[in-house]
Amino acid sequence: MNSRISVARTMQPLIPSCGGFAQPPAGIDAAFESGQVHVWRIDLDRFPHAAWNTVLRPEDVQRAGRFVRQVHRDRFLQCRFCLLTLLSAYTGCAGHELDLRTNEHGKPYLPPEYRLGFNLSHSENLAVIAIGRAPAIGIDIERPVPPQDIHALARQVLSEQENAAFEALPQAQALLSFFVCWTRKEAFLKAVGAGLTLDPRHIHVGLTAEPLQVAHGARSDLFEVTTIDSGHAIVSLAVGHSTYRGRPRIRDYHPTFCASETQP
């Protein structure tokens, strides 16, 4: 393990450069160390091809080759580039030196020595990356595009209580409420690390954006689930409750790598 990890635990990492680009400042402060999660919002279309090769590893390019369509290969590489540069900023390690691993359900993670949890989601050109000290973090972003039969889909993924509340909604509220609920379920499942091996109908997260503590199965591990952004896309976050403190810090990641912030 790289010795710089121990340094990154106690001080703000340096801001190295990647092929002429300056990485964003991680902004590690007392709030972050106490459990605040940083959520980075990204417009993938603003990241040029020329930047990717400065950070991407051979295994990233190989994995991208599994996608049939070029647009999907590009989206994967754009997301991986942004993830590696952000993790590098938080750890002080170069992207190609990070010991990035994948669990049995396909969720990427860093070993405990890094003391850093993260998760990524994207929908078309929009991506979000959540980073915090909590090891269990999940995030999901979706554009509220009307499905062919939203009520049939709701019956497949909503709990009995959620579906009853959904069926009682005015039609004008149905689409937004469904995607709020779905992103919350996805974020929870990703935080747990089990993906869709768990039946989403057995998970109750509600139809509103309000924070909610959700238990994970028989172990009763609690997760804080909340919807943090609405508009062109819906974003929901789930974090292990015992390590989560305060509201997430929302940050925008630009191709110049100058970070800006907004309030959730």
WOKA-V887008 format. One record per backbone hydrogen bond with DSSP energy under -0.5 kcal/mol. NH is the residue of the N-H (numbers start at 0). CO is the residue of the C=O. E is the energy in kcal/mol with one decimal. If there is no record, write none. Layout:
NH	CO	E
NH	CO	E
This chain:
4	1	-1.6
5	2	-0.7
6	2	-0.8
7	3	-2.3
8	4	-1.2
9	5	-0.5
9	6	-1.2
10	6	-1.3
15	13	-0.8
17	20	-3.1
20	17	-1.6
22	15	-1.8
28	26	-0.7
32	28	-2.5
33	29	-1.4
34	31	-1.5
35	30	-2.5
37	130	-3.0
38	248	-2.9
39	37	-0.6
39	128	-3.2
40	250	-3.1
41	126	-2.7
42	252	-0.6
43	41	-0.8
43	124	-3.4
45	42	-1.9
46	43	-1.7
47	45	-0.6
50	47	-1.4
51	47	-0.7
51	48	-1.0
52	48	-0.8
53	50	-1.4
54	51	-2.0
55	51	-2.3
59	56	-0.9
60	56	-1.7
61	57	-2.4
62	58	-2.1
63	59	-2.2
64	60	-1.3
65	62	-1.7
66	63	-1.7
72	68	-1.8
73	69	-2.9
74	70	-2.2
75	71	-2.1
76	72	-2.2
77	73	-2.8
78	74	-2.6
79	75	-2.6
80	76	-2.5
81	77	-2.4
82	78	-2.6
83	79	-2.7
84	80	-2.3
85	81	-2.1
86	82	-2.8
87	83	-2.1
88	84	-1.7
89	85	-1.9
90	86	-2.1
91	87	-2.5
96	93	-1.7
97	93	-0.8
97	94	-0.9
99	97	-1.8
100	108	-3.1
102	106	-2.5
105	102	-2.1
107	105	-0.5
108	100	-2.5
110	98	-0.6
113	110	-1.8
114	111	-1.4
116	131	-3.6
118	129	-1.8
120	127	-2.2
122	125	-3.0
125	122	-2.1
126	41	-2.5
127	120	-2.8
128	39	-2.1
129	118	-2.7
130	37	-2.6
131	116	-2.4
136	134	-0.9
137	237	-2.7
139	235	-2.2
141	233	-2.1
144	142	-2.5
152	148	-2.1
153	149	-2.3
154	150	-1.8
155	151	-0.8
155	152	-0.7
156	152	-1.0
156	153	-0.6
157	153	-2.9
162	158	-3.0
163	159	-1.9
164	160	-1.9
165	161	-2.5
166	162	-2.7
167	163	-0.9
168	165	-1.5
172	169	-1.8
173	169	-0.8
173	170	-0.8
174	170	-0.6
176	172	-2.2
177	173	-2.4
178	174	-2.0
179	175	-2.2
180	176	-2.3
181	177	-2.8
182	178	-2.5
183	179	-1.6
184	180	-2.1
185	181	-2.7
186	182	-2.6
187	183	-2.2
188	184	-2.8
189	185	-2.3
190	186	-2.3
191	187	-2.5
192	188	-1.3
193	188	-1.3
194	188	-1.3
196	193	-1.6
197	194	-1.1
199	197	-0.6
201	198	-2.1
202	199	-1.5
204	202	-0.6
211	224	-2.2
213	211	-0.6
213	222	-3.0
215	220	-2.0
216	214	-0.9
218	215	-0.7
219	215	-0.8
219	216	-1.2
220	215	-0.9
222	213	-2.3
223	238	-3.1
224	211	-2.9
224	222	-0.6
225	236	-2.5
226	208	-1.4
227	225	-0.6
227	234	-1.8
228	234	-1.2
233	141	-3.1
234	228	-2.1
235	139	-2.3
236	225	-3.1
237	137	-2.8
238	223	-1.9
239	135	-2.0
240	221	-2.7
242	239	-1.4
243	239	-0.6
243	240	-0.8
244	34	-1.2
248	36	-2.7
249	247	-0.7
249	261	-0.7
250	38	-3.1
251	259	-3.0
252	40	-2.8
253	251	-0.6
256	253	-2.1
258	256	-0.7
259	251	-1.4
261	249	-1.5
